[in-house]
Amino acid sequence: MNSLLNQNWIKTQSVSYLKGVRTHASNFISERSAPRHVHQEYVFGLATAGAVEIDCRHCGATHIIQPNDLLLTEADEVYSSRALGVPPWRYFSISISKERLGLILDSAEGKKINLPHFTRGAVRNNKLREMFLKLYDSLSDERTALEQESLLSDWVASINETYSDEQNSLQRRRRIYSETEAIRRVREFIRENLHENIKLQKLAEVARLSPFHLNRAFSALVGLPPHEFQSQLRIEKAAKLIVQKKSFAEIALSTSFADQSHFNRFFKRYVGVTPKRFIAR
């Protein structure tokens, strides 16, 4: 384990009993910055070493994450980040799909409710930190389904009660994916044609907008221009293929990168480590 602490790596793992839930752990000894990216899920994280500056595009805030700070990231938020200070930088997180989170909250409240909007992005709360660590340990091991579900439900309920702004969630005052039908069509078209070298004109035809208007509207609503959105989807697909133990050459071909070297460069830019340092199961 000590040797791993002196390397850059990311480990991600699906939770067997809980569809839509994954654990992530990362360790960096070299300074890095992550470009703008969007999480499709809610991500709850805990920093244990090193400080990171995170810029949230939609909420317009900059968060400084210090050791023992929790990060509350809503689905469909656009972020960029950069390391601060000296190494190492160590971080643990749990991602929960919108569908799974909705099921948990519906069950907890006994009625259908909106997904949470958090009033703060970075928090320090010792009780919740201990809950997070207990939950993370349970999800990372082959514990019983009942234990994992119970701890996850307790965590979501506590976070929602402590930091969610129900009024803001209902009114959606922040610009969190208030998609138009046109942009929804474009996003789906990109997803379904990841292997294609899509032109902006084609996307404009799908949206029934001019290329200029589409490019501006897509960036405004999604938080990323179309080409960056496409690149991130390709990297997400590549990560899933790594889990399936596909060869890197096969993954590069399946995700439409020019070659394995091109794939390696893009993967490291978006994820922070090379595919070889991305441990997935």
N, C-alpha and C positions, 0 to 999 in steps of 0.2 A: 504493500500500500504506500510506503514511504516513497518508492520510486515514482508512483503515479502522481504524487504531490509535487514532483519536480518536472512535470510535463503539462502541455496543453491538451485537454481532452474534454469531450462531452459524452455523457451517458444518458440515453433516453430509453424508457421502458413502458410498454402498455400494461395496464392492470387487468389481469385475467378475468376477474369477476365483475368488472365495472367498465362497460363499453363507454368510450368517450372520455376516459381518464388516463392520463399519462404522468409519469414522474420524470424529472430531468435533474441532472447534476452536472456541474461544469467546474473545471479548474484551469486557471490561466496563470502562467508565470511570465508571459510577455504581454506588453500593453497592446490593447486592441480597441478598435471602434467598430460598431455595428451600424450599417447604413439603415435608412428608413425601411421599416418592415411592419407588416400588420399581422397580428395574431387573430386567427379565426376563433380561438377559444378564450375563455377567461383564464388568466394565468396568475397564480399566487406564488410569490417567491420569498425566499429568506437569504439574505447575504450573511456569510459567516466569516469572510476575510476580504479585505480590500474595499475601496469605495468606487462607486460608479455614478456617473452623471447621465440621467435619462431625460430626453426631451420628448414631451408628448405633443404631437402636432394638433390634435383636436381640442384638447383642453387648454393648450397654450401655456403649460407649466413645465418647469424644469425641476426634476427631483434628484436630490443627492442621496444615494443609498449607501448607508454606512453598515458595518457589521452589526448584526442583530436587528436590522430594520426589515420590515415586511414590505413587499411591493404588491399592490393590488392593481392588476391590469384587466381592464374590461375587454371583451371580445370586440373586434373590428376597430381597435384603436391603432394608430400609427405611431411608432416610436423609433428613435435612434438613440444610441448610447455610446459612451466612451469611458474608458478606465481612468481613474484618478489615483494619484499617489503612487505608492510602491507595491510590488507584488507580494504575495499571491492574491488573485481574485477568485473567490470561491462562492458558489451560488447554488441553491437548491430550489426547485419549483415543482408545482403541481398544476397541470393544465386540465381544465374541465370544459367539455363542449357545451354550447348553449343548450342543446337538447337535454343533456344530463343535468345541468344546473337547473333548468326549468322543471324537470321531474322532481328533483330534490326539494325545491322551494314549494312546488304545488303540494307535495306530500306533507311538508312541514306546516303549511298554512291551512291545508284542507280546502283550498280554493285556488283557482288559477290567478297568478300574479305576474307582474312584469319582471323582467330580469333586472338585477340591481345596477344602479349607477353609484359609484363611490365618490364621496365628498373629498377624499384625500387619496393620493397615489402612493405615498410612502408613509408608513406609520411605525411607531415603536410601542409595542404592547406586550409585556412579558407573558401574560396569561395566554394570549393568542399565539405567541411564539412557541410556547410549550405545546399548545394544541397542534400547531403546524408540525412540529418535529415528531410528535407521537403519530400523527396521521401519515407523515412521509415514511416513517419507519414501517408502518403497517402496510402501506401500499407497495413499498419496495420489496417486501418479503412475501412469501406465499402464506399469508395469514388467512384465517377463515373469512368467507364472504360476509358473514354477519358482523364481524369486527370491523372490516374495512368500510362497509356501508354505514355502520353506526358512527364511526369516527368522522367519516366524510360528511354525514348529515349534520353532526354537531358543529363541525368547522364552518360549513356553509351558513348555518343558522346564526352562529355567533358573529361571523363577518358581516352578514346582511343586517343584523340588528345593531351592530356597533358603528358601521361606517357607510351603510347604504342610505341614500337620500331618496325616499319613496316619491316625494313630490317632484324632484328633478327627474326621476326615472319615468314618471307618468308623463310629464310634459316634454321630456327629451330636449331640454334647452340646449344641451351640447350637440354638436354636429356629429353624431355617431351614426354613420351609415343611413342617412335619410335618403335612400336611393330613389332615383326615378326608375320607371319601367325601362327606359332606354339603356341606362347604365347597367341595370340588372341583366338585360339581354347580352350586353357586351361582355360582362364578367363571365356569364355562362358559356358564351362562344369561345372565349379564351381558354376556359377550363376544358372544353370539349375538343379543342384543336391545338393542344400544347405542342404536338409534333410538327405543326405547320409554321412556316415563316410568314406570319400574318402581316399584312400591310395595314397602315392606318386607314386607308381608303376603304378597305373591306370592313373594318370595325365601324366606320362611319355609316356604311350602308346598313349594317346590322342595327345600329342605333337610330338610323334615319335622321342623322344630323350631319352637318358639315364636319370635315376632319378637324378644322380649327376649334369649332364649338365642342366636339366630342372630347378632344384632348384636354381642354380646359375644364369641362364638366366632370370628366372622369377623375382628374387630379383633385378637384375640389371636393367631390363626394367620397371618393375612395381613400384619398390621402396619398396615393402613388400614381404616377403616370402609367399608361397602359403597358409600356415595355418593362417597367420595374415590377408591376403586378405579374406579368407573364414569367419573368425570371424567378420570382419568389415561388410561384406555383411549380415551376420546374424543379427547384431545389427541394420543395416539400415532397414532390413525387420521388425524387432521388433518395431522400431519407427513408421513405417507405420501402424502396427497392433494396436499400442497404439492410433493412430489417429482414427482408426475404433472402438475404445472403447472395444476391446477384453480383456478378463480377463488375468491377468499376468500368471496364470497357463496355459491357452490355448496358450499364446504367447510363453512361454518356450517350450512347446511341438512342436509348429509349426516351431520353429527355431532350433530344435534339441539340446537344452541344456538338461543336465541330469535331472535337476529339477528347480523349481522356484528360489531356493537359488543360484544355479549356474548361472542362467540367470541374477539375480540381481547383482551379483558380476561382471560379464562381462560387463553388461550394464553400471554400474557406472565407471568401468575402462576406457571404451572407450568414454562415453558421459560426465562423470563428476558428474552426479547425479543419484540417484536411479530412477527406472521407475515411482515411485509415485511423484517424483519432476520434472518429464518431462511433461510439459504442452503442449499438442499438439491439434491443431484443423485446 
